[in-house]
Amino acid sequence: MAEGDIFVYAIVGFFAGLYFFYKGFGWLNRKRLIENTPTSKIRSIAMGLVEVYGEALPAFGKILKSPLSAKDCVYYKYKIEEYRRAGKHSTWVTVKEGAEGIPFFLRDETGAVLVDPNGCDADIPQDFQFQSGTNKDPPASIRQFLAKNDMSFEGFLGINKTMKYAEYYIAPKDKLFIMGNAGDNPYVEEATGTENAADIMIQKGDKNKFYYISDRSEKKVLKDLGTKTFLGIYGGAALTVICLAVMLGYLGML
Amino acid sequence: MAFGLELIFLTIIVLAVLGIAAYIVSIYNGLVRLKNDIKKAWANIDVLLKQRSDELPKLIESVKGYMKHEREVLTSLTKARTEFLKAKSMSEKAAADGMISQALKSIFAVAENYPQLKASENFIQLQNRISGLENELADRREFYNDSANEFNIRIESFPDTIIAGMMGLRQPAEMFKVAEEEKKDVEVKF
């Protein structure tokens, strides 16, 4: 590594440290909000910010197919990356990403409520991953998706590009922890839902933008946020100071 | 060289001050939110109490023709409803709520002795509606108590207790207690 590179990395690290320091407090606020909000039973949820836990079930017989693995789901997000070289450097570049959801029911032991996952911060683990490259073609479902979007896994002279495909989805029967805004279902006239549960819908709020869906339990979500908060605040501060020291050392000021 | 070290110390101090300030703001906002959440949780109970209270005259009307010999049960329900309508504070409403729940249990238990009443569609509808409200009330009481408990823990925990003290939040939130009579099983005489 050239000496000049160290200085550049130190500058990047300095700002990254400040960013994580700032982000750490965002995670702290989120952690406290989740901790402070008791979980509601679905049959008695009130309007406004609610926290619920239950099982996802398709609503009105509608279901989505995830784009890369063609699995039944009610929400998905995906990311396709391509490995590109430029001179001495090479990096993964995101060439396409997206998310889609349809309203689904969340059911607990007391009842069910409609959830519109669009616009949520979906904290769900990767369900599907594939890497295509030389002598490794992607499966048919990915090829179909690429063709539909005018994309190709082949490059110059038909040689396969190195590409990564990642997909995350919420499948029926997944257990979900949701924090979002319970409001009137905008798709039905008030109190006319064929099921009572269809009159109310959990969605992204107009005032309260916090909308979080995870397939982990509240305890695990909080533990993860606690770790992120600690690393963000203390790690970010430490990274900022260390990188500053490296920069000053490089400039001969230490 | 000294300038470089000074700059590092200054950065550490700035980060520490920013961190402490952000932490205090986070605690302050959290306490404000908790305080308001308790009020909202109580308001959500109050809405259901009112809805249930509105259903009671219809229930009394539908059963009084059948339960001519159960005047005592009906009177206790009417009395409990009057208490609820007079109640102003949370504790008064909670006490009246307990009385209503107990009176309703008695009415539904006594109704078992009147097959014609049990078969009445109007009574079945009212019973389902009131039972549904009772279930929702039970959930919301639990939710209220969880919110109050969280608030009480926060205002006594360090470092939140310091900020809570400065905000004048020293009084623990009142919990929604179930009246002793409500815990007892209803005695049905055949």
HADDOCK unambig.tbl for C-alpha pairs under 7 A between the chains (distance, minus, plus):
assign (segid A and resid 29 and name CA) (segid B and resid 26 and name CA) 6.25 0.50 0.50
assign (segid A and resid 32 and name CA) (segid B and resid 30 and name CA) 6.94 0.50 0.50
assign (segid A and resid 36 and name CA) (segid B and resid 34 and name CA) 6.79 0.50 0.50
assign (segid A and resid 36 and name CA) (segid B and resid 150 and name CA) 6.36 0.50 0.50
assign (segid A and resid 38 and name CA) (segid B and resid 143 and name CA) 6.39 0.50 0.50
assign (segid A and resid 38 and name CA) (segid B and resid 146 and name CA) 6.02 0.50 0.50
assign (segid A and resid 38 and name CA) (segid B and resid 147 and name CA) 6.29 0.50 0.50
assign (segid A and resid 40 and name CA) (segid B and resid 143 and name CA) 6.57 0.50 0.50
assign (segid A and resid 41 and name CA) (segid B and resid 139 and name CA) 6.42 0.50 0.50
assign (segid A and resid 43 and name CA) (segid B and resid 136 and name CA) 6.72 0.50 0.50
assign (segid A and resid 44 and name CA) (segid B and resid 136 and name CA) 5.03 0.50 0.50
assign (segid A and resid 44 and name CA) (segid B and resid 139 and name CA) 6.39 0.50 0.50
assign (segid A and resid 44 and name CA) (segid B and resid 140 and name CA) 6.74 0.50 0.50
assign (segid A and resid 46 and name CA) (segid B and resid 44 and name CA) 6.86 0.50 0.50
assign (segid A and resid 237 and name CA) (segid B and resid 15 and name CA) 6.82 0.50 0.50
assign (segid A and resid 241 and name CA) (segid B and resid 8 and name CA) 6.56 0.50 0.50
assign (segid A and resid 241 and name CA) (segid B and resid 12 and name CA) 6.92 0.50 0.50
assign (segid A and resid 245 and name CA) (segid B and resid 8 and name CA) 6.81 0.50 0.50
assign (segid A and resid 248 and name CA) (segid B and resid 4 and name CA) 6.18 0.50 0.50
assign (segid A and resid 253 and name CA) (segid B and resid 1 and name CA) 4.81 0.50 0.50
assign (segid A and resid 253 and name CA) (segid B and resid 4 and name CA) 5.08 0.50 0.50
assign (segid A and resid 254 and name CA) (segid B and resid 1 and name CA) 4.40 0.50 0.50
assign (segid A and resid 254 and name CA) (segid B and resid 4 and name CA) 5.22 0.50 0.50
assign (segid A and resid 254 and name CA) (segid B and resid 5 and name CA) 6.54 0.50 0.50
